[in-house]
Amino acid sequence: MEKIYSEEQQTCRITKARPETIKFLMGYSKSLQVIDYQNIKFETVLN
């Protein structure tokens, strides 16, 4: 186990999101509404 975790891993790389992706996610998060009612969560997307 020690040998597996002590070695440096090169599998992680940083990626960049396109502006269209950021715009889509921001629009979705603005339209998402979560309502809590008696320990039940209702998620709705307002259009």
N, C-alpha and C positions, 0 to 999 in steps of 0.2 A: 504494500500500500504506500509506503513512504516513497518508493522510487517513482510511482505514478504521479503523485502530487508535488513532488519536489522539482520535477523537470518543468522548464518554462514551455508553455504551449503557444504555438503560433497560429491557432485556429480563429482567433478573434480579429475582425477587421471593421473599421468604421465606414459606414455608408452615409451618403447624403440623400435627403429627401428632395424631390422636385417641388417647386412652388405650387404646382397644381395639387399635389398630395396634401401639402400643408393647408391650402385653401379648403379642400374637401373636408379634412378632419376638423378644422375650425368651424366650418358651417354645420357639420353634423353635431358637434358638441354644443353649439348654440341652440340647435333645435331639439336636443334631447331633454326630456323632462322626466324626473324620477319622483314618484309620490310614494311615501310610506304611509300605510294604513293598517293598523293592528298587526304588526310584525310581517306584513306582506309588502313587497316592493313592486310597484307598477312602473314600467318604463314605456314611455310613449315618444314618438318622433313627431314633432309638430311641423306640418308643411304649410 
